[in-house]
Amino acid sequence: MSKNQFAIGIVFLLAGVVIMLGRLGLFSFLGTNFWPLFVLIPGILLHVLFFGRLLPAAVLIPGAILTIYALIFFFCIAFGWNKLQYLWPFFILGIAVGLYEYHLFEIPHPKQILTAAIILALVAVSFFIIMILWGWGVYLIAAVLIAIGAWLVTGRKVRW
């Protein structure tokens, strides 16, 4: 048997295995469930390249954004895309984290970037709290009012 015949045989074997796995749905499963890796890996790679001192601190902004977004996508794949109605403020938070990382590692530390990061983080947290209260927050408010009312009725010595 010649080397060419052996190499061609290996190529045919690999092609057959790839076709068989594709027909069994393996690549469909991987593509459906692990596609956020195509977002996560560049985000982590940008961090690695910065900390390896190959790229400037500015790459931390898209690196953090891509990493946070990939984590959101993985969460939605695991628990359902309907959760995105509550998680969308984390897209704003991803930008805030990127700006904060840039502020943290850029010398000198730019104050305007820190201000923008804090404002975006506060906006994101505010929207997240609003989204939580919008859904099941009414029950939380009712429970807090019941607890305060029960404390006022039973716990106070001085009556009005």
C-alpha positions as YAML, in Angstrom:
chain: A
units: angstrom
residues:
- id: 1
  name: MET
  ca: [0.00, 0.00, 0.00]
- id: 2
  name: SER
  ca: [1.40, 3.39, -0.96]
- id: 3
  name: LYS
  ca: [1.43, 6.50, 1.21]
- id: 4
  name: ASN
  ca: [-1.02, 8.26, -1.11]
- id: 5
  name: GLN
  ca: [-3.50, 5.40, -0.83]
- id: 6
  name: PHE
  ca: [-3.21, 5.47, 2.99]
- id: 7
  name: ALA
  ca: [-3.70, 9.27, 3.13]
- id: 8
  name: ILE
  ca: [-6.71, 9.13, 0.82]
- id: 9
  name: GLY
  ca: [-8.18, 6.34, 2.97]
- id: 10
  name: ILE
  ca: [-7.83, 8.51, 6.09]
- id: 11
  name: VAL
  ca: [-9.50, 11.44, 4.30]
- id: 12
  name: PHE
  ca: [-12.41, 9.19, 3.25]
- id: 13
  name: LEU
  ca: [-12.76, 7.83, 6.80]
- id: 14
  name: LEU
  ca: [-12.82, 11.32, 8.30]
- id: 15
  name: ALA
  ca: [-15.29, 12.56, 5.69]
- id: 16
  name: GLY
  ca: [-17.56, 9.59, 6.39]
- id: 17
  name: VAL
  ca: [-17.43, 10.17, 10.14]
- id: 18
  name: VAL
  ca: [-18.20, 13.88, 9.72]
- id: 19
  name: ILE
  ca: [-21.13, 13.11, 7.40]
- id: 20
  name: MET
  ca: [-22.47, 10.45, 9.79]
- id: 21
  name: LEU
  ca: [-22.24, 12.74, 12.82]
- id: 22
  name: GLY
  ca: [-23.92, 15.50, 10.82]
- id: 23
  name: ARG
  ca: [-26.79, 13.22, 9.86]
- id: 24
  name: LEU
  ca: [-27.18, 12.16, 13.50]
- id: 25
  name: GLY
  ca: [-27.63, 15.80, 14.48]
- id: 26
  name: LEU
  ca: [-24.44, 16.35, 16.46]
- id: 27
  name: PHE
  ca: [-23.44, 19.51, 14.61]
- id: 28
  name: SER
  ca: [-26.99, 20.83, 14.82]
- id: 29
  name: PHE
  ca: [-26.94, 20.30, 18.60]
- id: 30
  name: LEU
  ca: [-23.55, 21.96, 18.95]
- id: 31
  name: GLY
  ca: [-24.55, 24.86, 16.74]
- id: 32
  name: THR
  ca: [-27.81, 25.35, 18.60]
- id: 33
  name: ASN
  ca: [-26.38, 25.21, 22.12]
- id: 34
  name: PHE
  ca: [-22.78, 26.36, 21.90]
- id: 35
  name: TRP
  ca: [-22.85, 29.19, 19.35]
- id: 36
  name: PRO
  ca: [-22.16, 31.80, 22.08]
- id: 37
  name: LEU
  ca: [-18.63, 30.40, 22.20]
- id: 38
  name: PHE
  ca: [-18.05, 32.37, 18.99]
- id: 39
  name: VAL
  ca: [-18.77, 35.48, 21.07]
- id: 40
  name: LEU
  ca: [-17.10, 34.37, 24.31]
- id: 41
  name: ILE
  ca: [-13.78, 33.22, 22.85]
- id: 42
  name: PRO
  ca: [-12.92, 36.56, 21.17]
- id: 43
  name: GLY
  ca: [-13.86, 38.38, 24.38]
- id: 44
  name: ILE
  ca: [-11.56, 36.22, 26.47]
- id: 45
  name: LEU
  ca: [-8.87, 36.36, 23.78]
- id: 46
  name: LEU
  ca: [-8.88, 40.17, 23.89]
- id: 47
  name: HIS
  ca: [-8.36, 40.01, 27.66]
- id: 48
  name: VAL
  ca: [-5.53, 37.49, 27.28]
- id: 49
  name: LEU
  ca: [-3.84, 39.61, 24.62]
- id: 50
  name: PHE
  ca: [-4.07, 42.70, 26.83]
- id: 51
  name: PHE
  ca: [-2.72, 40.97, 29.92]
- id: 52
  name: GLY
  ca: [0.01, 39.45, 27.75]
- id: 53
  name: ARG
  ca: [0.95, 43.05, 26.95]
- id: 54
  name: LEU
  ca: [0.32, 42.60, 23.23]
- id: 55
  name: LEU
  ca: [-2.60, 45.01, 22.86]
- id: 56
  name: PRO
  ca: [-3.52, 48.35, 24.49]
- id: 57
  name: ALA
  ca: [-6.10, 48.74, 27.25]
- id: 58
  name: ALA
  ca: [-8.75, 49.90, 24.78]
- id: 59
  name: VAL
  ca: [-9.36, 46.27, 23.75]
- id: 60
  name: LEU
  ca: [-10.78, 45.61, 27.19]
- id: 61
  name: ILE
  ca: [-13.96, 47.48, 26.26]
- id: 62
  name: PRO
  ca: [-15.05, 45.12, 23.45]
- id: 63
  name: GLY
  ca: [-13.53, 42.20, 25.37]
- id: 64
  name: ALA
  ca: [-15.79, 42.79, 28.37]
- id: 65
  name: ILE
  ca: [-18.81, 43.49, 26.18]
- id: 66
  name: LEU
  ca: [-18.38, 40.25, 24.24]
- id: 67
  name: THR
  ca: [-17.79, 38.23, 27.40]
- id: 68
  name: ILE
  ca: [-20.85, 39.59, 29.22]
- id: 69
  name: TYR
  ca: [-23.05, 39.18, 26.15]
- id: 70
  name: ALA
  ca: [-21.91, 35.56, 25.69]
- id: 71
  name: LEU
  ca: [-22.77, 34.79, 29.32]
- id: 72
  name: ILE
  ca: [-26.24, 36.29, 28.79]
- id: 73
  name: PHE
  ca: [-26.69, 34.13, 25.68]
- id: 74
  name: PHE
  ca: [-25.59, 30.98, 27.52]
- id: 75
  name: PHE
  ca: [-28.03, 31.77, 30.34]
- id: 76
  name: CYS
  ca: [-30.85, 32.22, 27.83]
- id: 77
  name: ILE
  ca: [-30.01, 28.96, 26.08]
- id: 78
  name: ALA
  ca: [-30.05, 27.12, 29.40]
- id: 79
  name: PHE
  ca: [-33.15, 28.70, 30.94]
- id: 80
  name: GLY
  ca: [-35.14, 29.98, 27.99]
- id: 81
  name: TRP
  ca: [-35.07, 33.03, 25.79]
- id: 82
  name: ASN
  ca: [-38.12, 34.43, 27.54]
- id: 83
  name: LYS
  ca: [-35.80, 35.39, 30.43]
- id: 84
  name: LEU
  ca: [-34.28, 38.00, 28.14]
- id: 85
  name: GLN
  ca: [-37.25, 40.23, 28.91]
- id: 86
  name: TYR
  ca: [-35.69, 40.69, 32.36]
- id: 87
  name: LEU
  ca: [-32.01, 40.38, 31.42]
- id: 88
  name: TRP
  ca: [-31.76, 43.02, 28.70]
- id: 89
  name: PRO
  ca: [-30.32, 45.64, 31.11]
- id: 90
  name: PHE
  ca: [-27.21, 43.44, 31.32]
- id: 91
  name: PHE
  ca: [-26.41, 44.51, 27.75]
- id: 92
  name: ILE
  ca: [-25.99, 48.05, 29.10]
- id: 93
  name: LEU
  ca: [-24.04, 46.65, 32.06]
- id: 94
  name: GLY
  ca: [-21.64, 44.93, 29.64]
- id: 95
  name: ILE
  ca: [-20.70, 48.31, 28.21]
- id: 96
  name: ALA
  ca: [-20.27, 49.70, 31.73]
- id: 97
  name: VAL
  ca: [-17.98, 46.81, 32.71]
- id: 98
  name: GLY
  ca: [-15.89, 47.35, 29.58]
- id: 99
  name: LEU
  ca: [-15.51, 51.05, 30.30]
- id: 100
  name: TYR
  ca: [-14.63, 50.35, 33.93]
- id: 101
  name: GLU
  ca: [-11.96, 47.82, 32.92]
- id: 102
  name: TYR
  ca: [-10.53, 50.40, 30.54]
- id: 103
  name: HIS
  ca: [-10.45, 52.99, 33.33]
- id: 104
  name: LEU
  ca: [-8.87, 50.51, 35.71]
- id: 105
  name: PHE
  ca: [-6.00, 49.44, 33.46]
- id: 106
  name: GLU
  ca: [-5.32, 52.56, 31.39]
- id: 107
  name: ILE
  ca: [-2.57, 54.78, 32.76]
- id: 108
  name: PRO
  ca: [-3.37, 57.57, 33.58]
- id: 109
  name: HIS
  ca: [-6.87, 56.60, 34.73]
- id: 110
  name: PRO
  ca: [-9.37, 58.62, 32.67]
- id: 111
  name: LYS
  ca: [-12.00, 60.14, 34.99]
- id: 112
  name: GLN
  ca: [-14.59, 60.70, 32.24]
- id: 113
  name: ILE
  ca: [-14.57, 56.99, 31.42]
- id: 114
  name: LEU
  ca: [-15.16, 56.12, 35.08]
- id: 115
  name: THR
  ca: [-18.05, 58.57, 35.21]
- id: 116
  name: ALA
  ca: [-19.60, 57.08, 32.08]
- id: 117
  name: ALA
  ca: [-19.15, 53.54, 33.46]
- id: 118
  name: ILE
  ca: [-20.82, 54.45, 36.76]
- id: 119
  name: ILE
  ca: [-23.73, 56.18, 35.02]
- id: 120
  name: LEU
  ca: [-24.28, 53.23, 32.67]
- id: 121
  name: ALA
  ca: [-24.07, 50.77, 35.57]
- id: 122
  name: LEU
  ca: [-26.63, 52.75, 37.56]
- id: 123
  name: VAL
  ca: [-28.93, 52.94, 34.54]
- id: 124
  name: ALA
  ca: [-28.59, 49.19, 33.99]
- id: 125
  name: VAL
  ca: [-29.27, 48.36, 37.64]
- id: 126
  name: SER
  ca: [-32.24, 50.73, 37.68]
- id: 127
  name: PHE
  ca: [-33.73, 49.14, 34.58]
- id: 128
  name: PHE
  ca: [-33.12, 45.67, 36.04]
- id: 129
  name: ILE
  ca: [-34.92, 46.59, 39.26]
- id: 130
  name: ILE
  ca: [-37.78, 48.07, 37.26]
- id: 131
  name: MET
  ca: [-38.03, 44.91, 35.15]
- id: 132
  name: ILE
  ca: [-38.11, 42.70, 38.24]
- id: 133
  name: LEU
  ca: [-40.72, 44.90, 39.94]
- id: 134
  name: TRP
  ca: [-42.74, 45.07, 36.75]
- id: 135
  name: GLY
  ca: [-43.15, 41.28, 36.66]
- id: 136
  name: TRP
  ca: [-43.48, 39.85, 40.13]
- id: 137
  name: GLY
  ca: [-42.64, 42.95, 42.09]
- id: 138
  name: VAL
  ca: [-46.27, 43.64, 42.88]
- id: 139
  name: TYR
  ca: [-46.26, 40.54, 45.07]
- id: 140
  name: LEU
  ca: [-43.06, 41.73, 46.74]
- id: 141
  name: ILE
  ca: [-44.57, 45.14, 47.42]
- id: 142
  name: ALA
  ca: [-47.71, 43.49, 48.82]
- id: 143
  name: ALA
  ca: [-45.63, 41.24, 51.10]
- id: 144
  name: VAL
  ca: [-43.63, 44.22, 52.38]
- id: 145
  name: LEU
  ca: [-46.83, 46.18, 53.06]
- id: 146
  name: ILE
  ca: [-48.32, 43.20, 54.92]
- id: 147
  name: ALA
  ca: [-45.16, 42.82, 57.01]
- id: 148
  name: ILE
  ca: [-45.08, 46.54, 57.87]
- id: 149
  name: GLY
  ca: [-48.78, 46.49, 58.73]
- id: 150
  name: ALA
  ca: [-48.36, 43.43, 60.95]
- id: 151
  name: TRP
  ca: [-45.41, 45.05, 62.71]
- id: 152
  name: LEU
  ca: [-47.35, 48.25, 63.27]
- id: 153
  name: VAL
  ca: [-50.37, 46.39, 64.64]
- id: 154
  name: THR
  ca: [-48.53, 43.99, 66.96]
- id: 155
  name: GLY
  ca: [-45.11, 45.42, 67.64]
- id: 156
  name: ARG
  ca: [-45.64, 48.96, 68.79]
- id: 157
  name: LYS
  ca: [-46.42, 49.90, 72.39]
- id: 158
  name: VAL
  ca: [-47.49, 53.45, 71.65]
- id: 159
  name: ARG
  ca: [-50.84, 53.69, 69.90]
- id: 160
  name: TRP
  ca: [-51.84, 56.59, 67.73]
...
